[in-house]
Amino acid sequence: MTRVLKQRHVFNMSIHSSQNTNNIEDEKVNHLLVVPPRGDEEHAVSYEGNQVKEKAMAFLGAVAATGLIAMTVLIDMTPTSSHEVEVATIAPRIIESTPKPPVALNPYRNISLKARAAIVYDVHRGEVIYGLNEERQMPLASLTKMMTALLAVESFGENENLAVAPHALMTECDTGLFANETWNVHDLVSFTMLTSSNDGAGALAAAAGSLWSSNPVLQSTDSEVDLFVQKMNTRAAELGLMQTRYTNPTGLDEEVTGGLGSAEDMAKLLTYIWENEPDAIRHTNEIERDFVSGDAFLHTAKNTNEYVNNISGLIGSKTGFTDMAGGNLAVMYDAGMDHPLVVVVLGSTLEGRFEDVETLVDATYGYVETGWYEYDMKVAGATPEM
């Protein structure tokens, strides 16, 4: 904010000059420094006096410490005799350099999404670049598995194994796992995230839940999974995911939805995973990958994100879909020069979720290229309003 002079100020100053050639006694000369109010076109800041022995020189440099104020200095010197009045005129002109918005239309203004909630999140800045109902609590579907994967890699070492609990295979959507089949935990996490395997999520939850059971031998699989879900909710609270609640490790909608959360919460969760436990999203930027279990069974995992090759610099992704939730998708990608962004859409359609994410990725590139990103950062990181 530029401070503007409200009234005319007059400062009294006194100097002495001596006429050496005439041996005249030092004579006191009064000078006035007159500062006009801003916008006064008829006056300029001036020194007025007489019998000034040497010509006054003035120079005022441009001040741009914050980029908000610049001053132009004009100096008018009129040669006079030693007995005439000399006036040095300094006229400051304040230029307010408030950032001007780019000429091009903000690319986010005209986008059309099928999703009911969406976000574009700047990972390094921790700021929302674009938001559409980003704080609204909505069904998560299989985005729930991001928390399942996080807890699994936090609970087990990279070389630890588990046996698939038979009860875990009773969920919907068989993905080819076998009862009591041995898996490396981190491999099963990757397989589960790629294929959105409910069997895999159940097996991970049962195995991790047994670690927290007071008596794992007597504990049932259901009880172990319940312990795991409690830990999911505790972890969500620890991470500040204020809109997030889990009822199971898969995200399946049973009597109630499997998980609730906001687009902003999911963006923050994906960011935390990438920064702290990247194995939880390892291989989710691949279209397909083979895994071999500890019992030598080959499992080919096809990514449920069929558009995985459409986003340049993709780091990781997770899909979700149920009748209650609609189509959900969360992706993280590097927009260039180590600038990771997260895009999340909730409440779209089965195919619309992929189209929505591509729309937001394209709009974000345009947002940067047209100068809107830089402009919004200059005006305190404003979020484009819809």
N, C-alpha and C positions, 0 to 999 in steps of 0.2 A: 504494500500500500504506500502510495506516494504521499508524503506530508506536504501540504500546501500552506503557504503563508496566508494568514487570514487578515492581517492589517499591516499598515505601513509602520516600519520601525526606523527610528532615527538614533544613531549612535554618535556621541560627542567624542572627539579626539583632539589632542593638542600636540603640536610639534613646535620646535624652535628652529629657526634658520638664521644664518648670519651673513651679512654682506661684508665679506672680507675686504673687497676692494675699496669700500667706502668707510670701513671701520665703524659701521653702524652697530649699535648695541643690539644684542639678540632680541628679536621681536617675537612675541607669542602670536601664533596664527591658529585660529579655530578652523577645524575641518568638520564637515558633515558627511557621514556615510549613510546614504539614503537607499533603503531597500524597498522597492515598490511591491505592492501585492501582486500575486500571480494574475496574469491577464491584463495588467495595466500597460497598454501599448504606448502611452505617452511618456513614460518615465523609464529610466534605466538606473541600475545601481551606479552611483558616481561619487567621486571625491571632489569636493568643491573648496577652494581656498585661494590664497594669493601669495605672491613672492616665494614660489617654490623654486629652489635653486636648480635642481636637476630634474630632468624629465622623469615622470613616474612610468614605471613599466609594470604591466600586470599580465599574469597568465594563469588561467584556471584550467586544469586538465580534465579530461573526461573521466567521470567516476562511474565504474561499472562493476562494482564488487558483487552485486547480486543480479546484474543484468537487467535491473528494473529502472535505473535512472541514468540518463546521459545529459550532459550539459554542454551547450555551445557557447563559446566565449568570443565576444567581439570587442576589440580594443580600438578606440578611436583617439588618436593623438594628433593635435593641431599645433604646429610650431608657433611659438609666440616669443616675444621679447622677455627679458628677465623680469620685467615689472608687470607683465600681463598675467592674467589668470590662466593657469593650465588645468585642464580637466581630463582625467583618464576615465573613460566610460567602459564599464564591464556589464554586459547584459546577459545574465544566465537564462537559458531557456530549457525548461524541464520537459523531457520527452518520456512518456510512460511507455515502456517496451513490453506491455502485456502480450503474451503469445497469441498470435492470430491463428484461428483454425484453418486447416488446409482447404484449398479450393474444391478438391474432389469430395464427393459425397462419402460419408462414413459407410464403409461396406456392410457394417452390421445393421444399418437402418432398414434395409429393404429385404433382408433374408426372410425366408418362410420355412418354418420347421413343423414337423408333425409332432415332435416331442412336446410334452406339457411343462417340462423343466429342462434347463440346460445351463452349462457353464463352460467358459474358457478360462483356465487358471494359469497364471504365471508362476512357475515353480520357484525360481530364484527370488523373485520379489515377494512371493506370498500374497499376491493380489489378484482380484477378480478382474479380468479384462472385459469379459462379456457375461451377463447373467440374465437368465429368464426363469423366474421363480426358483432361483438356485437354493433358497433356504427352505423350500416347502418339503415336508416329510411325505415320502411316497414309497410304494412297494419296490424292493430292490431286486427281486428274483435272484438270479445266480450271481449278481454282483456281491451277494452275501459271501460267496466263496473267497473273495479277497481277504476277508478277516480270517476265514478258516485257514487259508494258506499261510497268512502271517503268523498265526498262533502255532501252526505246525512247525515252521522253520525256526521259530523262537524256542520251541520245546525240544527239538531233536537236533543232534549234531549232523553234519553233512554225511557221515558214513554210517549212521544208524539205520536199522531196518525195522519193519513191522510186519505183522501177519494180518491179512485182511479178515476182519471179524465177519463171520457168516451173516450176522444180523444186518450188517451194513449193505448187503446185497439185496435187501428187501425193498429198497426205495425204487422210485420210477426211473426209467431209462437205463437199461443195462448197457454198460460200456465194455463188457468183456472181461471183467475181473473174476477171479476164482476164490472160493472160500478158503481161508487159511493160506492163500498165496503170499509169498514173501516178497516185499518190495523195499528198495531203498526209499526212505521217507522223502527225500528231496526230489527223487524221480517221480514218486507218486503225486507229489504236489504239482509238478510240471504237467504230468498227464491229466490230473484233475482240472487244472486251470485251462489247458488247451481244449479238452473235450467237454468241459463243464460237467464232469462225471459226478453224479450224485453218490454212486457207490464209493468212489474215491474220497469224497468229502466225508461220508459216513465213517469210512475206515480210518481216516486221519483223526476225526473227532473222537472215536472210540479209543484209539491208541493214546492220544494225548490226554484224554480224560482219565485214563487209568493211572497216569503219572500223578494226578492230584487226588486220587482216591485214597482214603485212609486204609481201606482193605481191598485192594484190586482183585484178589482171588475170589472174594464173595460178591464183589460188585457186578451187577448186570450191565450189559452193553448199553441199555437205555439210560441207566444211571450215569454211566461214564460220559455218554453224549450230553446228558443234562448238565454235568459238571463243566463240560467243554463250552456249552452255550452260555452258562453263567460267566465263564472266563471271557468269552467274546464280548459280552456286555460290559464287563469290568474294563476290558482293554479299550473299548470304544470310549468310555468315560475318561479314561486316562489320556487318550489322544485328543480329547476335546470335541468329539463328534456328537454334538448336542442333540441332533435329530435322529440318531441311529439306535435302533433296538433290534435284537435278534431273538428268534424263537426256535430256530434249528440251524444246522451248519450248512445246509444245501441251498436255502432260499426258496424251496418249494412251498407253495401255498396249500396248507392243509385246512384245518378248521379256521386258522388265521393265517395271515401272510407270514412267510418265512423270515422276512426281514424288512425293516423300514429305515429310511434314511433320506438325506437330501443330496442333490447333485454336488453341492459344495462339500459336504462331508465325504463323499466318495472321491472327490478330487484331492482332498487333503489326505485321505487314507492311501490312495495310490501314490501320492507324493512321499508319504512317510515310508511306505514299502520300498520304493526305489532308492531312497536315501539311506535306509537302515537295513533292510532285509531283501535285497534285490533277487535272491533266489526264489522268492515267492512269486515272481512274475517271469522267471527265467523261461526262455523259449516261447513265450506268448506272442512274440513278434514273428514267429515262423508259421508257415502255412501247414506244415506237417512234420512229424518227428516220430522215429521208432524208439521204443523202450523195451528192454529185456528185463523181466523180473528175476528175482533170485532163484526161481524155479525154472528159469530158462524159457519162459513163455514170451513170445514176441507180441508186442502190442503197438499197433500203428495209431498214433494220435493225430486226428485231423482237427485243425483249429476251427472252432465255431464262428470265429470272425473271418468270414469268407473274403472280406475286403482288406485283409492284412497287408497285401502288397500294394494297395492303392495309396497308402500314406507314406511319403518319403520320410525317412528318419524315425520310423516307428520303434519305440522302446519296449512297450508292453501294452496289453489290452485284455479286457474281460467283457464277455457278453452276458446278457440275461434276458429271459423271456418267460412270462407266465400269462395266463388269461387275465389275472388281476393286475399285474404290473404293466403289461404291454411290453414293448421292446425297449431294452436298456443297453447301453454300451458306454464303456469307459476306456479311453486310450491315452497313452502318453507318447509324445513324439518330440524330436529335436527339430525346432524350427530353423536351426542354423546357428553356427558360431556358439555352440554349447548353450542354447537357449531352450530348455525343455518346457513344454506346455502340456497341460492336461485338458482334455475335452470329455465331458460327460453329458449324455442325454438320457432322460428318464421319461417313461410314459409315451414312447413313440409306437411304431408298429414293427412287425417282424422284419420287414425290409427297410422301413423308413428310418430305423435307428442308424443304419449304415449311411444312408443318404444324408441324414441330419448331421452326422459327424463330418462327412466330407464337405458339406456346405459350410460348416463352422471353420474347418481347417482352411478352406479356400478364402473365406471372408477374413480370417486372421492374417493370412499372407497379404491380402489387399490392405488390411488395416495398418500393417507395418509399412508397406511400400508407399502408400499415399501420405504418410506422415502423421496419421491419426494417433498411432501408438506414442510417438515422441511428444505430440501435442498434449495428449491426456496425461502423460507422465509429468509434463511441465506444470500442469494445473492440478497438482497434488494427486495424481493417479486416479482420476475420475473414472468411474465405471459407466460405459455407455448404457443409458437408460432406454428401455423399450416401452 
